[in-house]
Amino acid sequence: MSDVTLFGPAYSAYTRIVRLVLEEKGVSYVLEEVDFISSGMPRAQKERHPFGMVPAVRHGAEVFVEAAPICTYLDDVWSTPALVPVDPVARAHMNSAISALDAYLWPDIRELTTQALFAPLVGGWPDESVTERMVKRLEASLAVFEERFVGRGYLHREQITLADLHAVPMIAYLAQTVEGQVLLKDLPLLSAWWHELKGRACVVATEFDLSTYSWARKDTD
Ligand SMILES: N[C@@H](CCC(=O)N[C@@H](CS)C(=O)NCC(=O)O)C(=O)O
């Protein structure tokens, strides 16, 4: 038993990043679902995380927050399979990809997903002007990401790295929207990467079904 508990809901992109690392490494863990959509972030999670977010990981007596450093910690403690390149240059590019995903891609993918996926699911109306704006921004940022990181082999080449596992939940959400599917059609390298990764065991093992949550409308089909 590894004594690892991951706090966060299966639908949270950042929780899934950590989960993917645990799965990829074959570390046993307990996922404690912390659903923050139904009635806000539970108090227990606010006590665990200084900024009241998910995920958090408890390992033994320590509680860690923030997905990227949590994943680095997991890679340090469970060294195989290694998810961080030994070569400093490759490692720096991996970290740049993670940083770019956090800063330039995810905020817009999250906003697009909120409108296109979550709004109808909770019984609201998507704001088409926001969707349009996000699509425009993503057209540009995804093309840069594809050229700079996928095209230059800084995502899955010889070795899967933390950058791949950071990107998976984000691109998975993107691919669930019609707008995202259209965007991906113009991104052959990123699409090929996603096509290959989506069948990987850790990705399949962390799939989730939004319709099972109490806040999801049951009459959308
Ligand atoms: N910088 C954080 C980002 C975590 C994050 O954005 N978590 C979202 C869910 S994916 C969250 O806690 N949202 C709850 C809220 O905004 O109240 C990390 O790397 O862990």
The ligand as an ORCA input file, in Angstrom:
! r2SCAN-3c Opt
* xyz 0 1
  N      -2.654     25.876    -10.270
  C      -3.534     24.821     -9.821
  C      -4.794     24.859    -10.675
  C      -5.856     23.956    -10.107
  C      -7.228     24.245    -10.660
  O      -7.422     25.095    -11.544
  N      -8.203     23.554    -10.092
  C      -9.598     23.773    -10.439
  C     -10.247     22.488    -10.958
  S      -9.419     21.842    -12.379
  C     -10.346     24.185     -9.182
  O      -9.940     23.865     -8.075
  N     -11.472     24.889     -9.354
  C     -12.318     25.229     -8.260
  C     -12.637     26.666     -8.183
  O     -12.160     27.439     -9.032
  O     -13.365     27.021     -7.246
  C      -2.819     23.472     -9.910
  O      -1.874     23.358    -10.671
  O      -3.178     22.537     -9.194
*
